């Protein structure tokens, strides 16, 4: 083993282990979300009504599933654009996974308090900050990769610029939704879902172009 590998120095690394480990963390985080949806207790007389009363849990689940899916999709595109990684990239990636794996907690806050005016503001704010940090770290991963010349040399410059443009609007969107959440928490949560969809749809096209390259 090289010294720089043993000490976590500045050597280069293949992307495969980073991708595999990241995919595992994303999969666990997205699976944990469903655990926040409980079976109503003592609802034998009106099970349908009891299920309907759990709409905050369904809303939180759908938004968080889409948000983690969007981050995973963006992360997949970023890593497939690379020909190798570095120790700095790996550490940034670990920070991203730290924030992603925390998301089930604010999801539970939303599920429990989105229907209560004052607590809902706090829950929506914590949730939005978590998503903003996630978006910041994805953007930081990509910008570092471009700056450190980790991007595959056979990729068109327009693809690189296109991905940079697609990642940037999410940052401003999350800031706007965090502020909106202080007044209209439910609307802010729907806005988080819209941002996730905005990221998912265009990146599907980018992912297809990368795979065919």
N, C-alpha and C positions, 0 to 999 in steps of 0.2 A: 504493500500500500504506500502510495506517495505521501510525503510529509504534509503537503498542502491538503490532501484529502483527510488525513488523520486529524489534523488540527483545524479543519474547516477554513482553510486559507482561501487564496484567490484562484484556485485551479478551476478548470472547466468540468462540467458534469453532463452526462446524458440526461435527456428530459424524461425518460421512461419511468424512473422511480418517483420523480416528483409528480408526474401525471397519475401514476397508480395510487400513491398515497393520498393525493388530493381527491381523486375520485371516491376513495373509500370514505373520507371525511364528509364529503358532500352527500354521499348516499346515506350515511348514518344520520346526519343533520336533517335531511329531508324526510327520513323515515320517522324520526322522533316527533315530528309535527303531529302525526295522527294520534299520538298518545294523549294529546291535549283534548281530544274529543271523547268525552266519557258517555257511558250508557246511563240515561236518566234513571234515577232510583225512585221507587214508589210511584210510578206513573202508569200503573195498570189500567186505570180508568180512562186515561187520555194520553196514550203513548204518542199519538201523532202531534198533539199540542205540545207535549214535553220535548219532542224532537225539534219542533219549530222554534221553541224558546231558546234553543241552543244556536241560533243564527250567528251570534258573535264568534262562536268556536269555528263554524264553517267559514265565515268571512276571514278570520285570522289564518286558518289553514290554507285557504285558496291563495291569499295574498303572499303568505310566506313560501308556499310551494313554488309559486311563480317567481318570486324574488330569488330564491336559492337556485331555481332552474336557470334564471337569467345569468346569475353570477357564474354558475357552472358552465354554461354555454360560452360566455365571454372568456372564461379561464381556458376552456378547451381550444378556442380559436387562438388565443394568445400563445399557448404552449405549442400548438401545431405550426405556428409561424416561426418557431425557434429551431436552430440547429444544435444548440447546447445551452446549458444554464451555468450560473456561477454560484458561489456560496452566498453572495448578497441576494441574488434572486431567490434562492432557497429560503433564506431567512425572511424575506418579504412575503414569500408564499406561506410560510408558517404563520405570520401575523394575520394574513388573510383568512387562513383556516381557523385561527383563534376566534376571529370575529364571526365567521360563518357558523361555527359550532355553538356560539352563544345565542344565536337567533331564536331557538325554541323557547328561551326564557321570556323575552319581550312578546313573543307570540302568545304565550300563556297569559301574560298581563293583559294583552288586548282582548283575549277570549273572556277573561273574567270581568274586566272593567269598562269595555267599550260602551256599554249601555248606561253607565253612570257618569253624569256630566263632568264633575271635577276629576275623579280618578282617570277618566278616559283621556283627558288632556295629558296627564303624566304618562300614561301607558303609550299613547300615540307618539309622544316626544321621545321616550326611550327607544321605541321601535324605530322611529325615523333616524335617530342618531346611529343606531346599529347598522341600518341600511346605508347611511351616508358613509360611515367608516368602511363598510364593505366596498362601496363604489370607489372610494378614494384609494383603497389598497389595490384594487384591480387596475385602476388607471396608473398607479405608481409602478406596478409590475410591468405593464406594457411600456411606459415611458422609460423605465430603467433598461428594459430589454433593447429598445431602440437606441438609447444613448450608449449602452455598452456593446453595441454591435453584435447582439445575439440573434438577430433576425436572419432568416435564411436569405441568402444573396440572390436566389432565383425568383424571389417574389417581386412583383411590380411595385414601384413606389406609390402608385395610386391606391393599392390595397392597404399599404401601411398607413397612408394618410386617411383612408376611409375608416379603418378601425379606430384610429385616434379620434376622429370626429364622432363616431358612434358611441364611444365611451364617455366623452366629455359632457354631453347634455344631461346625463343622469345625475351628475354632481349638482348642477343648478336646480334640477327638478326636486331632488331630495331636500335641499335647503328650503325651497318654496313650500313643500309639503310639511316640513317640520314647523314652519311658522304658521301655516294654515291649521295644523293640528292643535295649536293652542286655542283655536276658536271653534273649529269644526272637525273634531277628531275622525268621525266616520268618513267624511269627504276626503280627508287626508289619506286615510287607509286605502280608499278606492284609488286615489292618486298614485299611491305606491304600486298598486296593481297595474295601473296604466303605464308606469315607467318600466316595469318588468316586461310587459308586452312589447313596448317600444324597443327594448333591447333584444328580446328574443326573435322577433320577426326579421329584422335586417340581418342579424348575425347568422340566421339560417342560410342566407344567400352567400355570406362570406365563408361560412364553413364548407359549403359545397365547392366553392372555387378553390379553397385551400386543399381539399382532398383530391381534387382533380389535377393539382399542380405537380 
